[in-house]
Amino acid sequence: MFEIRDIELLAPKIRWMQVEAPRIARYAKAGQFVVLRIHEKGERIPLTIFKKDADEETIELVFQEVGKTTIELGRQQPGDSLMDLVGPLGTPTHVDDYGTVVVVSGGVGTPIAYAVARAMQEKDNHVVGIAGYRNRDMVILEDDLEAACDELIVTTDDGSYKRKGFTTTILQEEIENGRDIDLVFTVGPVIMMKLVADITRQHGIKTEASLNPIMVDGTGMCGACRVCTSEGIQFACVDGPDFDAHEVDFDELLSRLDEYNEEEQEALERYREQEAP
């Protein structure tokens, strides 16, 4: 059992959680994730490691309540325990002294962006963060991301906070204004990552994308998290979650993410019926 030390609401339906996990905290690296199960009858879900503290023996997770399991997870309280917590899983983000690294993130991709930006900064890269949110209410972890970046540009779709516009527009402007970029790392909505890849491909800028396909076991055995690339089929849980964005078939990834929408909705409705007084 893994005790939940603390849990807080960061934004509407987005929560931060600190969990006691000594071994994971000791070995986790930027870009890796865990697979958790709340109880014996619970669904296994992957969540990226936002932060770790080996001394405190804790890891920090950020998640959005979108389905039955994440809603149930959000109802946990400090002192409650998770039945299973497996990790660290996945291949860590490749961190090197590239030069100028631009980290483009959207929404709940921010925790991954933070972990990668911090690791890149520790390798003496000049890190530029471009973080996009729907509106002011959905802005999360801004102070953390700002501390991990040498420059940070925050955008909102509706202009309710900082710059109005999309991350892809800002990235295009940075390139057109002569920004010399050695690497782009992107994480967030799949359509955003697809557009980021389209932009950087035109300019020959190396680009890595952290992908979030449907995942079950997290160890490469089930094949659910397959990703179609120009190099063939790979699996996000062991070959990723980071991939060369210019090799990924984003259209196929988008279609697969919607494959179980009906079943997910049915599970959520059953859960709500069970919880109703």
N, C-alpha and C positions, 0 to 999 in steps of 0.2 A: 504494500500500500504506500502511496505517495501523498504526504500531507500537503494541503493547500495552505500556505502561510498567509496569503493575502489576495484579495481580488477587488478591483475597482472598475468603475465605468469611466471610459475615456471620452466617449462620444455616443450618440444614440446607437444602441445595439452593438457597440464595440467595447470589449472589456480587456483589461490587463490582469494577468494572474501570475503569482509567484508560487512555485511548487518546490518542495524539498526533494532533490534528486542528486545526491552526492556524486555518483559515478558519472552521470551525464554532465554535470557541472564541471567535472575534472577534465573531460576529454572533448567536449563540444567545440567546434570551430565555426567561423562565419559561413552562413549558407546552409548549414545542416538543420535537420528537423527531428521531431519525435512523433511517434504514433501513440495515441492514448486511448484508453477505454475507461469510462466512468464507473461502470459496474458490470457484473457478470453477463447481463443481457444487452449491454451497450454495444453500439457501433464503434469500430476502430476508425479514428480520424487522424490525419497528419496535421501538425502545426509547426511552423518554423520557430526556432529558438531565437528570441529577441535579444536577451542578455543571459549571461551566466555569472555566477560568483562562486568560485571553488572554495573560498574560505567560509562563506555562509552556507555552502552546499545546496545552492538553489539555482533554478533556472527561471526565466521569465518568458511568458507566452502572451501573445495578443491575438484575439480572435473576434470574428463578427458573428452575431447570432442570425443565421440565415435558414437553418433547418432544425429538425428535431433534436439532434445531438448537441449542436452548438447552443441552442436555447437552453437545453437541460444543463449544459456545462456552465452557462451563465448564471444559473440559479444556485450554484454551489456557494458555500460560505467558508470563511477562514476556519480551519480546524477540520473541515471535511477532507476526505481522501479520494484519490483516483485509484482504481483497482490496478490498472496497467499503465506503464509509461516506458516505452521502449526507445532507446536512442543512445548516442546520437546516430542518426541515419543519413544516408546520402553522401555524395562526394563533396567535401568542402569547396567553397569558392576558391579558384586559383588566385592567389594574391602575390603580386610581384611589384617591382618598381617600374611602373609603366611610364610615368610622367604626369600627364593630366588625365584624370579619370572622371567622367561624368556619370553620376548615378541618377537614373530617371525612375521615379516611383509614382504609383497612384494608389490612393486609399489605403487599404490594409496591407499593401505591399511595403509600407513605411518601416515596419519592424525589420524586415530583411534588408531594406536599403540602409538602415542604421548600422546593422551588424557588418555589412560589406563595406560601407563608407569608412567606418572606424578602422577595420582591418587594413584597408587601402591607405588610409592616412598614416597608420603606424609603420607602413612600408615607405614613407616619405613621398607618396604621391600627392599632387595637388588635386584635391577632391572638390568637384562642383556638384552640388545636389540640386535636382529639379524635382520638386514634390508637388503633385497635383491632387486636389480634393474637389468634391462636388460643390461644397459651400463652406462657410465659416464654421458651422456646427460640427462638420465632419473632420476638421483638422486635428490630427493626433500626433503626439511625440515630436512636436516642432523643436522644442528645446534640445532634446536628445539628438535629433538630426543636425541641428545647427552646430552642436558641439563636435560632431563627427565629420563636418565638412569645412573646408576653407572658405567656400562660398555656398550660399543656399538661396535658391529662388523658389518661393512658394506661390502657387497659382490656385485659383478657384474657378470652376466653370462659370459661375454667375457673377464673379467679381465682388463677392461680399467680403473677401479678405485678401489682402496683398494684391498680386497681379491677376487680372482677368484673362482667362484663356486656358489652353490645354498645354500639357507638358511637351507634346510634340511640336507645337508652335514655337515654344521657347527654345527647344533643342535646334530647330531649323534656324532660328534667329542667331543663336550662338555660333553655328557653323557659318552662316552667311556673313556674320560680323568678323570672321577671321579667327575664331577661337581654334587653337591647335589642340585637337583631342586625340589622345592615344588609345583610349578604351572607353566604351559606353557599356554600362551595366544597367539593365532594366528589369523591373519587377512590378507587377500590378495586374490590372485587367488585361486579358489576352489581346483584345483589340488594340489597346494602347501599345503593347509590346510589338505587335505586328507592324503598326505604323512607325514605331521607332526604328525597327529593322529596315523598313522600306526607305526611310530617310538616310540612315547611315550606310546602307548598301550603295546608294548613289555616290557617296563620297569616300567609299573604301575605308570606313572606320570600323575596326574590329568591335564586335558587339556580342555581349553575353546576356542571355535572358534566363531568369529563374522561373521555371514552369510549374504549373499546378494542375496536372491532369488528375483524373479519378484514380485514387490509390486505395488499396486494401491492406496487403500485408506489410509493405514497406521494405521487403527484403529481396525482391526480384523474382519471386516464385509464382505469383498469380498472373502476372502479365497485364494487369488492368491499367497500369500507368504508362503504357507504351506511347512513344512519341515518334512520329514519322519524320525522318530527316533525309536530306540528300545522301547521307551515308548509310541509310537503311533504318530499320526499326531499332529504337533504343528504349530504355526504361528509366523513368525519372527518378525512381527510388534508389537506383544503384549507379546508373550512368550520369544522373543529374543530381539535384534538380536544375543545375546550370547547363545551358546548351548554347552552341554557336547560333545566334539568332538568325543568321543569314542562311542556315541550313534547315531550319524548322518549317514544317508544313503547318502554318498557323490556322489555315482554313479547316484542316482535318481536326486539329486540336479543338477549335471552337465547336465543331459539330459534335464531337465526343463528349464535351462538357455538358451538353444539353440532353444527352442520351437518356438519363434517368430522372428527368424533371417530374414526370408524372408519378413515379414511385416515391420520390422524395416528398412531394406534396401530400400523397396519401399517408405516408408515415407521420408527417407533421400534424395532419388532421386527426389521426388516431391518438397521437400524444395529447393533443389539446382536449379531445373528448375524455380521455382518462383523467386529465387534470381538472376538468370542469367540476364545480361543486354539485 
